[in-house]
């Protein structure tokens, strides 16, 4: 195991810190895609994320829970898209 690469549990803790991160934008989400083993992600209260940016999260196929409460870019169409492409993921509106 490479000591420079954080373990999955450390990665999850890093992502949890995005909760209510008001400056997170779509570009920042692209960096999360490198965390392929990510299982829990909360982007609640992130007002600058768009539907387009959020839709890229379907690449995180190991995701089990995704929280998008108070996230304006999270539309009904996006939730349907997630249900089709991330069927094992609980998406919290």
Secondary structure, DSSP 8 states (H G I E B T S, - for coil): --TTS--HHHHHHHHHTTTT-TT--HHHHHHHTT-TT--EEE-TT-TT--HHHHHGGGG-TT--EEE-TT-TT--HHHHHHHHHH-TT-EEE-
